[in-house]
Amino acid sequence: MDNFGPVILIEVVLIFGGVLLFVWWQLRDLKKEREKGLKKKAQDERQD
């Protein structure tokens, strides 16, 4: 096993993909929370 290039490339792709997946998940979660907050704020304004 003298050539580690392909193994390193696969690891880099997996790590980069994992980071992108994590960022996408966090942004999706933030969007949901923001929408939930706006909905609650609108509901509170209607009750007043």
C-alpha positions in Angstrom: 0.0 0.0 0.0 2.4 2.6 -1.2 -0.1 4.9 -2.9 -2.4 6.6 -0.3 -3.8 9.2 -2.8 -7.2 7.5 -3.5 -7.8 6.9 0.2 -7.0 10.5 1.1 -9.2 11.7 -1.8 -12.1 9.6 -0.6 -11.7 10.8 3.0 -11.6 14.5 1.8 -14.8 14.0 -0.2 -16.6 12.3 2.7 -15.5 15.0 5.2 -16.5 17.8 2.8 -19.8 16.2 2.0 -20.5 15.7 5.7 -19.7 19.4 6.4 -22.0 20.5 3.6 -24.8 18.2 4.9 -24.3 19.6 8.4 -24.5 23.2 7.2 -27.6 22.5 5.1 -29.3 20.8 8.1 -28.5 23.8 10.4 -29.8 26.3 7.8 -33.0 24.3 7.3 -33.5 24.2 11.1 -32.9 27.9 11.4 -35.5 28.6 8.7 -38.1 26.4 10.5 -37.5 28.1 13.8 -37.7 31.5 12.2 -41.0 30.6 10.5 -42.3 29.2 13.8 -41.4 32.4 15.6 -43.1 34.6 12.9 -46.2 32.4 13.1 -46.4 32.7 16.9 -45.8 36.4 16.7 -48.7 36.8 14.2 -50.9 34.7 16.4 -50.1 36.8 19.5 -50.9 40.0 17.6 -54.3 38.6 16.5 -55.2 37.8 20.1 -54.4 41.3 21.3 
